[in-house]
Amino acid sequence: MYNYLKYLLVVSIVFLWFFSKSFSAFEDKMYCEITKDKIVISLDSKKNHACKVYIRYIESQMKNVYKDILVIQKYIDYKSDLGYWKPLKDDKINLLNLLQNMRLNILAHMKSFEFNLIETSKKFFLDTIYDYRKRLSVSLETLVALQDPSASRYISLLEQQLGVIEKISDAKTFDQLDSYIKRYVYLKQQIEWK
């Protein structure tokens, strides 16, 4: 059982280290499957294209549509064939809004995916260390009750470790999670050596 937990811990750390970048860097690892009805975000690069490729393409199309609108506006300003140019401008504005909504929708799905992945990772990690956390709490209560001055360093380590575990549960980004897990591993080694 201990080896299994140790294995899960190592896998968790490697997994979190791999995704330890903030959203701007993390988005490089997100892949989109976009259909008419849905947007699916995954880490699977084999079936899908990088989400940032879709976003860049949409942004380039938005720039082109915006340039078209500026040209059309010049014709409207010259009062040249208004019956043709005004409806065309309205169509281009609608297209620009549609592209912006698509872009924002993809970004929202990406943020949601990242949030869910962070939450799942935290839950997985915290579930694997539940017994360890419980033993730390019991040990800390016992040592504090003894009021032994020679155990103050060990008490401090236990308090720090429990604090780090609490911070792991509150982490909002992979950068924070990575930092806290590194601190957790360091403190775990220090506690085992005492």
N, C-alpha and C positions, 0 to 999 in steps of 0.2 A: 504494500500500500504506500509506504514512504517513497519508494522508487517511482511509483506512478505519479505521486504528487510532485516529486522533484522533476520528472519528465514534463509534466504540465506547466510547471513554473518556467522551465527552460524554454519550452515552446512559446509560452506567453511573452517572455522577455524578447525572444527573437522576433516574434510577430510584431510586438510593439516597437521594437527598435527599427524594424523595416519601415514602419509607417510613422516614424517619429517626427515628421515634418509638419509645419502648420498647413492650413488649408491651401495657401497659394502653391506650395510645393506638393502637397498631397493630391491636388487635382491632377497632377501629371500621371498618377497611378489609377485614376478613375476612367472607366470605359463606359460608353453609352450605347444602348440599343434604343433607337428612336423609331417609333412607328406612329401611324396616324392617331392611335388611341392611347399610347402610353410611352413613358420614358423609363427605361430600366438602367440603373447604374450598377456597375459591378467592378470587380478587380480582375476580371477575365479579359485579357488582351487578345485571346485567340479568336473569339467570335465577333468582337466589337471594335469600334474605333475610339480613340481617346476623346473624351468629352471636350477637351480644350480645342480639338480640331473643329468640332461642330460649332463651338462658340466663336472661334476665329472666323470661320466661314460666314456665320450669320452676321458678325460685326462688319466684315468686308462688304456683304450685301447691303447692310444698313448704310454704310458710307456711300455706296453707289446710288442707292435710292435717294439719299439726302442730296447728293450732287444733282440728280435728275430734278428734284424738287426745286433746287436753286435755279436751274436753267429754265424750268417751266415758269417759275415766278417772274423771271425777266420778261418772258413773252406776255405774261399777264400784266406786268407793269407797263409794257408798251401798248397795252390794249389791243393786242394782235390776236384775232380769232378766239375770243374769250369762250365761245361755246364749245370749243375743242379743248383748250388748255385748262380751264377750271375743273371740269370733271376728271381730267387726267391727273391734275394735282391732287384732288381728293382721293383718287385711287392710289396714288403713290404714298400719300399720308397714311392711308389705311394699311398699305403694305408695310410701311415703316413701323407702324404700331404692332402689326402682327409679328414682324421679325423681332421687335423688342420683347414682346410677350413670350415668344419662343425662347429667346436668350435667357430671360429672367426665370422661366419655368425650368430650364435645364440647370441653371445655377441653384435654384431652390431645391431641386431633386438631389443635386450634388451635396449641398449643405446637409440635407436631411440624411443622406446616406452616410456622410462622415459622422454626424451626431449619433446615428444608430450604431455604427461600427465602434465608436468610442464607448458608448454605453454597454454594448455587448462585450467588448474587451474587458472593461472594468468589472462587469458582473462575473465573467469567466475567471478573471484573476482573483477577485475577492472570494468567490466560491471555493477556489482551490486552496486558499490560505485560511479558510474559516476556522479550522481546528487549531492552527498555529496562532491565530489572533486570539482565540479563546484561552489557550495556554498562557499566552503573554499576559492577558488581563488577570488571570488567576495568580500567576507568579508575581505580578506587580502588586496586587492587593496583599499577598502574603508577605512580601518583603517590606512594604510600607508599614504593615501591622507590626512587624518585628522591630522596627525603628533601629536597625543596625547601621551605624555610620559607615562601616566598612563596605556596605552594599550600595552606597550612594551612586557610584559610577554605573553599576549594573542597573539600578533603578532608572537612572537617567537614560540609559540605552533603551530600556523597555518603554519608557514614556515617549522617547523620540520615535521608536518604531511604531507604536500605536498611533502617534500623531501623523506619521507618514502614511500609514494605512488609511487613516481618515482623509488625508489629502488626496490619495489615489481615488477614493470614492467620489470626491468632489471635482476631480480634474475635468476640464472643459475642452482641452485640445490634446493632440498627440504629443506635442512638445512638453506640456505639463506632465502628462502620464509617463512619458519616457524619463523625465527628470526624477519624478517620485519613485518610479520602479528602480532606477539606478540607486537612489538613496536607500530604498528598501533592501536591496540586495547587499549593499555595503553594511548596513546596520545588522542585517541577519548574520552576516559573517562575524561581525564584532560580538554579537550576543553569543554565538556558538563558541567563540574562543574564550569567553569568560568562564 
